[in-house]
Amino acid sequence: MTNSAARLAGRREWIAFTVLLLPLLLVSMDVSVLYFAIPAITRELDPSATQQLWIFDSYAFALAGLLITMGSLGDRIGRRKLLLIGAAAFGLASTLAAYAPSAELLILARVLLGIGGATLMPSTLGLVRNLFQDAAQRGRAIGIWSAAMTGGIALGSVMSGVMLDHFWWGSIFLVNVPAMLLLLTLVPVLVPEFKDPAPGRFDLLSVPLSMGSVLPVVYGLKEIAAEGWSPVRGACIALGLLVGFVFVRRQRTRDDAMVSRVLFRNRGFGAGILLNTIAAFAIMGSAYFTTQYLQSVLGMGTLEAALWSLAPSVAIGAAAPLAGVLARTVDRAYVIGGGFLIGAAGFTLISLVGSDSLRLLLVGAGVLSSGLVVVLSLVSDMALGAAPAEKAGSAASLLETGSEFGGALGMAVLGSLGTAVYRSDLAGTEPAAVRETLGGAVATARQLGGEAGGQVLDLARGAFVHGMQYAAWGGAALLVTAGGLAVALMRAAATPAAGPGEQAEEIAAVTV
């Protein structure tokens, strides 16, 4: 079906889309929902330092490692069916997490939540591709989807703080249960089923290969962002890349590949994945600094910092729908390139932030987020539009996996740059904990107290801001480059490079 003949979505489809936003919000909120709960969990469950880290990270690792598998599985068994299975699993795992009597069981529950989340995210985005056949409507829906996903991460920490003011720590997980029950009730009534009519056999060996390629890289990058470079972390990344090479070779040589080669016959799909990854790099790289700035430089409490971090969401809410409108009147390549340049302007504003510049930081973060949400919504729409409808789940999972890689890489690269400047500025400062991280400096200042503690804190805050400024300049340079790259890739994607038979397959992939 060509776009000119595509059936317009009506009220039923838009209501179904609204229902599909529920799991998206919950999955994105679960990324940040533990920010306030850790002190209470520590008092009740007494986790070790390693267990505390895994309580945080097990969810993200399970989610990232299984996205590709779940996207492919949804194409085979049906995206609605997988969504319902994932919703039930997410609700049960939330209940287990809420009443976990030990740190070990809470870690297990978080792993199960990640597995459930991996089924929900590609299923919802794949279903959006199927519900909206008209390109303009699909672009509008994906813009809202992108804004909801970005806003959900900020909303999670705020919701956590509000719930913990009134209830025990497990309540932050129980919020998921009624939402999932509502989803299980409404989805069978409102959302039609979609799946690949000829999926082929499911390649079981590709499941561990896909996990082995994603997890070591994401883990290594996250650890570098948190603790700095080490040979072990570098080896983790190298191992993941090696397994990834084997995984890609397997996908290129098998007829029943988990990641269909049909997806990459249209250049717009690969371009969308790459540009989406760059945008995620910038968003998460900037968040690494802004959250620390609010808490450790300005000295805000966690709830106050979380509430202020919602301010840029106002700009995000306006930018996402605007992206679709602009793309209908201006060449999409220039809108995406312009979004990257707006993001670069946001980084430039952040580079001017001093040690007491809340307003400038929020404006810079708002400008940055607005530009990048424009990019995310348009490149997601471009990649999904370029994918055959029967492969929408796999296409969505690759987009989400790219976001996970980009986010981890952004925190590692920009975080390492800022840390290098921080440590250079504080070289020779005693005690050693002050030179390592801003958090260590804050703890040391509290121990010292008085004028000595104040001097340590002032030095550390100044060094952190200096590092943030350098990282912001690096981010701005990257996004300016990405803007030019986006225009070049979009032009190349519009130029057929295959033979007549392959061109016909590419056209079919776009117009299904």
Backbone hydrogen bonds, N-H to C=O, Kabsch-Sander energy under -0.5 kcal/mol:
donor,donor_aa,acceptor,acceptor_aa,energy
5,A,2,T,-0.7
6,A,3,N,-1.1
14,W,10,G,-1.9
15,I,11,R,-2.5
16,A,12,R,-2.5
17,F,13,E,-2.3
18,T,14,W,-2.1
19,V,15,I,-1.9
20,L,16,A,-1.9
21,L,17,F,-0.9
21,L,18,T,-0.6
22,L,19,V,-1.4
24,L,20,L,-1.0
25,L,21,L,-2.6
26,L,22,L,-2.2
27,V,23,P,-2.7
28,S,24,L,-2.3
29,M,25,L,-2.5
30,D,26,L,-1.9
31,V,28,S,-0.9
32,S,29,M,-1.2
33,V,29,M,-1.0
35,Y,32,S,-1.5
38,I,34,L,-1.5
41,I,37,A,-2.8
42,T,38,I,-2.9
43,R,39,P,-1.9
44,E,40,A,-2.2
45,L,41,I,-3.2
46,D,41,I,-0.6
46,D,42,T,-1.3
52,Q,48,S,-2.5
53,L,49,A,-1.7
54,W,50,T,-2.0
55,I,51,Q,-2.2
56,F,52,Q,-1.4
57,D,53,L,-2.9
58,S,54,W,-2.4
60,A,56,F,-0.5
61,F,57,D,-2.4
62,A,58,S,-2.3
63,L,59,Y,-2.3
64,A,60,A,-2.7
65,G,61,F,-2.5
66,L,62,A,-1.3
67,L,63,L,-0.7
67,L,64,A,-0.6
70,M,66,L,-2.8
71,G,67,L,-2.4
72,S,68,I,-2.0
73,L,69,T,-2.4
74,G,70,M,-2.5
75,D,71,G,-1.5
76,R,72,S,-1.2
77,I,73,L,-2.8
78,G,74,G,-1.9
79,R,194,F,-2.6
82,L,78,G,-2.3
83,L,79,R,-2.2
84,L,80,R,-2.3
85,I,81,K,-2.4
86,G,82,L,-2.9
87,A,83,L,-2.4
88,A,84,L,-2.2
89,A,85,I,-2.4
90,F,86,G,-2.8
91,G,87,A,-2.3
92,L,88,A,-2.4
93,A,89,A,-2.7
94,S,90,F,-2.0
95,T,91,G,-1.8
96,L,92,L,-2.3
97,A,93,A,-2.5
98,A,94,S,-2.3
99,Y,95,T,-1.7
100,A,97,A,-1.0
106,L,102,S,-1.8
107,I,103,A,-2.4
108,L,104,E,-2.1
109,A,105,L,-2.4
110,R,106,L,-2.2
111,V,107,I,-2.1
112,L,108,L,-2.3
113,L,109,A,-2.3
114,G,110,R,-2.0
115,I,111,V,-2.2
116,G,112,L,-2.6
117,G,113,L,-2.8
118,A,114,G,-2.0
119,T,115,I,-1.0
119,T,116,G,-0.7
120,L,116,G,-1.6
121,M,117,G,-2.2
123,S,119,T,-0.9
124,T,120,L,-2.5
125,L,121,M,-2.0
126,G,122,P,-2.4
127,L,123,S,-2.4
128,V,124,T,-1.9
129,R,125,L,-1.8
130,N,126,G,-1.4
131,L,127,L,-2.8
132,F,128,V,-1.9
133,Q,7,R,-0.6
133,Q,131,L,-0.8
134,D,7,R,-0.5
138,R,134,D,-2.7
139,G,135,A,-2.5
140,R,136,A,-1.9
141,A,137,Q,-2.5
142,I,138,R,-2.7
143,G,139,G,-1.9
144,I,140,R,-1.9
145,W,141,A,-2.5
146,S,142,I,-2.7
147,A,143,G,-2.0
148,A,144,I,-2.6
149,M,145,W,-2.3
150,T,146,S,-2.3
151,G,147,A,-2.8
152,G,148,A,-2.1
153,I,149,M,-1.0
154,A,150,T,-1.0
155,L,151,G,-2.4
156,G,152,G,-1.9
157,S,153,I,-0.8
158,V,154,A,-1.1
159,M,155,L,-2.9
160,S,156,G,-2.2
161,G,157,S,-2.0
162,V,158,V,-2.3
163,M,159,M,-2.7
164,L,160,S,-2.3
165,D,161,G,-0.9
165,D,162,V,-0.5
166,H,162,V,-0.5
166,H,163,M,-1.3
167,F,163,M,-2.9
171,S,168,W,-1.9
172,I,169,W,-1.4
173,F,170,G,-1.4
174,L,170,G,-1.5
175,V,171,S,-1.2
176,N,173,F,-1.6
177,V,174,L,-1.1
179,A,175,V,-0.9
180,M,176,N,-2.3
181,L,177,V,-2.3
182,L,178,P,-2.4
183,L,179,A,-2.1
184,L,180,M,-2.6
185,T,181,L,-1.4
186,L,182,L,-2.5
187,V,183,L,-2.6
189,V,186,L,-0.7
190,L,186,L,-2.6
191,V,187,V,-2.5
196,D,75,D,-3.4
203,D,201,R,-0.6
204,L,202,F,-1.2
206,S,203,D,-0.7
207,V,204,L,-1.5
209,L,205,L,-1.4
210,S,206,S,-2.7
211,M,207,V,-2.2
212,G,208,P,-2.8
213,S,209,L,-1.3
214,V,210,S,-1.7
215,L,211,M,-2.5
218,V,214,V,-2.5
219,Y,215,L,-3.0
220,G,216,P,-2.5
221,L,217,V,-2.5
222,K,218,V,-2.5
223,E,219,Y,-2.5
224,I,220,G,-2.2
225,A,221,L,-2.2
226,A,222,K,-1.9
227,E,223,E,-3.5
228,G,223,E,-0.6
228,G,224,I,-1.6
234,G,230,S,-2.4
235,A,231,P,-2.4
236,C,232,V,-1.9
237,I,233,R,-1.9
238,A,234,G,-2.4
239,L,235,A,-2.7
240,G,236,C,-2.3
241,L,237,I,-2.4
242,L,238,A,-2.2
243,V,239,L,-2.6
244,G,240,G,-2.4
245,F,241,L,-2.0
246,V,242,L,-1.7
247,F,243,V,-2.6
248,V,244,G,-2.7
249,R,245,F,-2.2
250,R,246,V,-2.1
251,Q,247,F,-2.2
252,R,248,V,-1.8
253,T,249,R,-0.9
253,T,250,R,-0.7
254,R,250,R,-1.0
257,A,254,R,-0.8
260,S,258,M,-0.7
263,L,260,S,-1.1
264,F,261,R,-1.0
265,R,262,V,-1.3
266,N,263,L,-0.6
267,R,265,R,-0.6
269,F,266,N,-1.7
270,G,266,N,-0.8
271,A,267,R,-2.1
272,G,268,G,-2.1
273,I,269,F,-2.1
274,L,270,G,-2.1
275,L,271,A,-2.6
276,N,272,G,-2.2
277,T,273,I,-2.0
278,I,274,L,-2.0
279,A,275,L,-2.1
280,A,276,N,-2.2
281,F,277,T,-2.2
282,A,278,I,-2.0
283,I,279,A,-2.3
284,M,280,A,-2.5
285,G,281,F,-2.1
286,S,282,A,-2.2
287,A,283,I,-2.0
288,Y,284,M,-1.7
289,F,285,G,-0.6
289,F,286,S,-0.9
290,T,286,S,-2.5
291,T,287,A,-1.9
292,Q,288,Y,-0.6
293,Y,289,F,-2.7
294,L,290,T,-2.2
295,Q,291,T,-1.7
296,S,292,Q,-3.1
297,V,292,Q,-1.0
297,V,293,Y,-1.0
298,L,293,Y,-2.5
300,M,294,L,-2.0
305,A,301,G,-2.7
306,A,302,T,-2.4
307,L,303,L,-2.4
308,W,304,E,-2.3
309,S,305,A,-2.0
310,L,306,A,-0.6
310,L,307,L,-1.0
311,A,308,W,-1.6
313,S,310,L,-1.6
314,V,311,A,-1.6
315,A,311,A,-0.5
316,I,312,P,-1.7
317,G,313,S,-2.5
318,A,314,V,-1.1
319,A,315,A,-2.2
320,A,316,I,-2.1
322,L,318,A,-1.2
323,A,319,A,-1.7
324,G,320,A,-0.9
325,V,321,P,-1.3
326,L,322,L,-2.6
327,A,323,A,-2.2
328,R,324,G,-0.8
328,R,325,V,-0.8
329,T,325,V,-0.5
329,T,326,L,-1.3
330,V,326,L,-2.9
334,Y,331,D,-1.0
335,V,331,D,-1.6
336,I,332,R,-2.7
337,G,333,A,-2.3
338,G,334,Y,-2.5
339,G,335,V,-2.2
340,F,336,I,-2.0
341,L,337,G,-1.9
342,I,338,G,-2.5
343,G,339,G,-2.3
344,A,340,F,-2.3
345,A,341,L,-2.1
346,G,342,I,-1.9
347,F,343,G,-2.2
348,T,344,A,-2.2
349,L,345,A,-2.1
350,I,346,G,-2.1
351,S,347,F,-2.0
352,L,348,T,-0.5
352,L,349,L,-1.2
353,V,350,I,-1.6
357,S,354,G,-0.6
361,L,357,S,-2.4
362,L,358,L,-2.5
363,V,359,R,-2.4
364,G,360,L,-2.8
365,A,361,L,-2.8
366,G,362,L,-2.3
367,V,363,V,-2.7
368,L,364,G,-2.6
369,S,365,A,-2.6
370,S,366,G,-2.3
371,G,367,V,-2.2
372,L,368,L,-2.1
373,V,369,S,-2.4
374,V,370,S,-1.7
375,V,371,G,-1.6
376,L,372,L,-3.0
377,S,373,V,-2.6
378,L,374,V,-2.0
379,V,375,V,-2.9
380,S,376,L,-1.9
381,D,377,S,-1.9
382,M,378,L,-2.5
383,A,379,V,-2.7
384,L,380,S,-2.6
385,G,381,D,-2.7
386,A,382,M,-1.6
387,A,383,A,-0.7
387,A,384,L,-0.6
391,K,388,P,-1.8
392,A,389,A,-1.4
395,A,391,K,-2.4
396,A,392,A,-2.6
397,S,393,G,-2.2
398,L,394,S,-2.0
399,L,395,A,-1.8
400,E,396,A,-2.3
401,T,397,S,-2.5
402,G,398,L,-2.3
403,S,399,L,-1.8
404,E,400,E,-2.1
405,F,401,T,-2.6
406,G,402,G,-2.9
407,G,403,S,-2.8
408,A,404,E,-2.3
409,L,405,F,-2.7
410,G,406,G,-2.6
411,M,407,G,-2.1
412,A,408,A,-2.0
413,V,409,L,-3.1
414,L,410,G,-1.9
415,G,410,G,-0.7
415,G,411,M,-1.0
416,S,412,A,-2.0
417,L,413,V,-2.1
418,G,414,L,-2.5
419,T,415,G,-2.5
420,A,416,S,-2.3
421,V,417,L,-1.8
422,Y,418,G,-2.4
423,R,419,T,-2.8
424,S,420,A,-1.9
425,D,421,V,-2.4
426,L,422,Y,-1.5
427,A,424,S,-1.0
429,T,426,L,-2.5
434,V,431,P,-1.3
435,R,431,P,-0.6
435,R,432,A,-0.9
436,E,432,A,-0.9
437,T,433,A,-1.2
441,A,437,T,-1.7
442,V,438,L,-2.5
443,A,439,G,-2.2
444,T,440,G,-2.2
445,A,441,A,-2.5
446,R,442,V,-1.9
447,Q,443,A,-1.7
448,L,444,T,-2.5
449,G,445,A,-2.9
453,G,449,G,-2.2
454,G,450,G,-1.8
455,Q,451,E,-2.3
456,V,452,A,-2.1
457,L,453,G,-2.3
458,D,454,G,-2.4
459,L,455,Q,-2.4
460,A,456,V,-2.5
461,R,457,L,-2.8
462,G,458,D,-2.3
463,A,459,L,-2.2
464,F,460,A,-2.5
465,V,461,R,-2.5
466,H,462,G,-2.2
467,G,463,A,-2.4
468,M,464,F,-2.7
469,Q,465,V,-2.3
470,Y,466,H,-1.9
471,A,467,G,-2.4
472,A,468,M,-2.4
473,W,469,Q,-2.1
474,G,470,Y,-2.2
475,G,471,A,-2.6
476,A,472,A,-2.6
477,A,473,W,-2.3
478,L,474,G,-2.1
479,L,475,G,-2.3
480,V,476,A,-2.2
481,T,477,A,-2.1
482,A,478,L,-2.5
483,G,479,L,-2.1
484,G,480,V,-1.6
485,L,481,T,-2.4
486,A,482,A,-2.8
487,V,483,G,-1.6
488,A,484,G,-2.1
489,L,485,L,-3.0
490,M,486,A,-2.5
491,R,487,V,-2.0
492,A,488,A,-2.2
493,A,489,L,-2.5
494,A,490,M,-1.2
495,T,492,A,-1.3
503,Q,499,G,-2.9
504,A,500,P,-2.0
505,E,501,G,-1.5
506,E,502,E,-2.4
507,I,503,Q,-2.8
508,A,504,A,-2.2
509,A,505,E,-2.1
510,V,506,E,-1.5
511,T,507,I,-2.1
512,V,508,A,-1.0
